[in-house]
Amino acid sequence: MIETQGMAGYAPVTLPGYKFYSALVLFIACNAFPGFRPVWGEADPASISVIRSEAGQNRDGELVAAYRAYQDGNLEAARSGYAQVLQTYPDNRDAMLGLAACAVRQGDVKSAVTMYQRIIHAFPQDALSRAALIGLQRNRQGGPVIMELLSKQPDNPFLHAVMGRIQAEQARWAEARQAFSAAHRIDPANPVYLLNLAISLDRLGQREEALGYYRATLKLVQQDASDLDIRPVLKRIQSLRRP
């Protein structure tokens, strides 16, 4: 879901990225210009790739089937598939992450939060789920936690992006720019990291540089067939090009 609010420009935000043993699901959400604020719901941009696991054949097959349903946009079938896995394997992290991802995409924040809490209970060291929970609950006090996680995983782009989200919500745009720049540097193929970098530059008044990154975002979306909604980006590009 993309909303427009106010008149101050973009306010970039990211949704959590999750590394499965069988799949990597990366969700990143961003609001549209003007007045960007975090949005978590259906039509959140998603970039997904599959990584094979060493799980049992039956379980692995069920997980892959659920993932394919998710990839096809059949979220109810995906949720059903992941739920079936959990009936047999109650602490299967892949299935819990899959259910959380489906809930996020459907705008069911309550269910997503509950699932991440369940993951953290089963896997206390799960850094990405901790970061995801901070993002979903829009916890502005989560900065120290993310910084601690970054000290252990400095090359994790998602953690940098969550840090940027927290800083953006506090209008700390120069710091947010650095965080989004780090996320983009680590994962240059992710169009939403690039978009958030453009947004932060836009907010800082660096319009020419922002325009270049907005255009680069469009190019990445076209190359990767991403489902990121580019309409707000096109509108902002048109606005910046006006004399």
Backbone hydrogen bonds, N-H to C=O, Kabsch-Sander energy under -0.5 kcal/mol:
donor,donor_aa,acceptor,acceptor_aa,energy
5,Q,34,P,-2.9
18,Y,25,V,-3.7
20,F,18,Y,-0.8
20,F,23,A,-2.9
24,L,49,S,-2.8
25,V,18,Y,-2.5
25,V,23,A,-0.6
26,L,24,L,-0.6
26,L,47,S,-1.8
27,F,16,P,-2.4
27,F,25,V,-0.6
28,I,45,P,-1.9
31,N,11,A,-0.5
32,A,3,E,-1.5
35,G,9,G,-2.0
36,F,9,G,-1.8
44,D,41,G,-1.3
47,S,26,L,-2.5
49,S,24,L,-2.1
51,I,22,S,-1.0
60,D,56,G,-3.3
61,G,57,Q,-2.5
62,E,58,N,-2.2
63,L,59,R,-2.4
64,V,60,D,-2.6
65,A,61,G,-2.3
66,A,62,E,-2.3
67,Y,63,L,-2.6
68,R,64,V,-2.6
69,A,65,A,-2.0
70,Y,66,A,-2.2
71,Q,67,Y,-3.0
72,D,68,R,-2.0
73,G,70,Y,-1.5
74,N,69,A,-2.5
75,L,73,G,-1.6
78,A,74,N,-2.1
79,R,75,L,-2.9
80,S,76,E,-2.3
81,G,77,A,-2.4
82,Y,78,A,-2.7
83,A,79,R,-2.5
84,Q,80,S,-1.9
85,V,81,G,-1.7
86,L,82,Y,-1.9
87,Q,83,A,-1.4
88,T,84,Q,-1.1
88,T,85,V,-0.6
89,Y,85,V,-3.0
92,N,89,Y,-2.1
93,R,91,D,-0.7
96,M,92,N,-2.0
97,L,93,R,-2.9
98,G,94,D,-2.4
99,L,95,A,-2.4
100,A,96,M,-2.4
101,A,97,L,-2.6
102,C,98,G,-2.3
103,A,99,L,-2.4
104,V,100,A,-2.4
105,R,101,A,-2.2
106,Q,102,C,-1.8
107,G,104,V,-1.3
108,D,103,A,-2.7
109,V,107,G,-1.5
112,A,108,D,-2.0
113,V,109,V,-3.0
114,T,110,K,-2.3
115,M,111,S,-2.4
116,Y,112,A,-2.5
117,Q,113,V,-2.4
118,R,114,T,-1.9
119,I,115,M,-2.4
120,I,116,Y,-2.6
121,H,117,Q,-2.1
122,A,118,R,-2.1
123,F,119,I,-3.3
126,D,123,F,-2.3
127,A,125,Q,-1.4
130,R,126,D,-1.7
131,A,127,A,-2.4
132,A,128,L,-2.7
133,L,129,S,-2.3
134,I,130,R,-1.9
135,G,131,A,-2.2
136,L,132,A,-2.8
137,Q,133,L,-2.3
138,R,135,G,-1.1
139,N,134,I,-2.4
140,R,138,R,-1.1
142,G,139,N,-1.8
143,G,140,R,-0.6
146,I,142,G,-2.3
147,M,143,G,-2.7
148,E,144,P,-2.1
149,L,145,V,-2.3
150,L,146,I,-2.7
151,S,147,M,-1.7
152,K,148,E,-0.8
152,K,149,L,-0.8
153,Q,149,L,-2.0
156,N,153,Q,-1.7
160,H,156,N,-1.5
161,A,157,P,-2.3
162,V,158,F,-2.5
163,M,159,L,-2.2
164,G,160,H,-2.3
165,R,161,A,-2.1
166,I,162,V,-2.2
167,Q,163,M,-2.3
168,A,164,G,-2.6
169,E,165,R,-2.2
170,Q,166,I,-0.9
171,A,168,A,-1.9
172,R,167,Q,-3.0
173,W,171,A,-1.4
176,A,172,R,-2.4
177,R,173,W,-2.6
178,Q,174,A,-1.5
179,A,175,E,-2.1
180,F,176,A,-2.9
181,S,177,R,-2.4
182,A,178,Q,-2.0
183,A,179,A,-2.2
184,H,180,F,-2.5
185,R,181,S,-2.5
186,I,182,A,-2.1
187,D,183,A,-2.3
190,N,187,D,-1.7
194,L,190,N,-1.5
195,L,191,P,-2.4
196,N,192,V,-2.8
197,L,193,Y,-1.8
198,A,194,L,-2.1
199,I,195,L,-2.5
200,S,196,N,-2.3
201,L,197,L,-2.1
202,D,198,A,-2.5
203,R,199,I,-2.6
204,L,200,S,-1.4
205,G,202,D,-1.6
206,Q,201,L,-2.4
207,R,205,G,-1.5
210,A,206,Q,-2.4
211,L,207,R,-2.8
212,G,208,E,-1.7
213,Y,209,E,-1.7
214,Y,210,A,-2.6
215,R,211,L,-2.3
216,A,212,G,-2.0
217,T,213,Y,-2.1
218,L,214,Y,-2.0
219,K,215,R,-2.0
220,L,216,A,-2.2
221,V,217,T,-2.5
222,Q,218,L,-2.3
223,Q,219,K,-2.2
224,D,220,L,-2.5
225,A,221,V,-1.0
226,S,221,V,-1.3
227,D,46,A,-0.5
230,I,228,L,-0.7
234,L,230,I,-2.6
235,K,231,R,-2.2
236,R,232,P,-2.2
237,I,233,V,-2.5
238,Q,234,L,-2.2
239,S,235,K,-2.1
240,L,236,R,-2.5
241,R,237,I,-1.7
242,R,238,Q,-0.7
242,R,239,S,-0.8
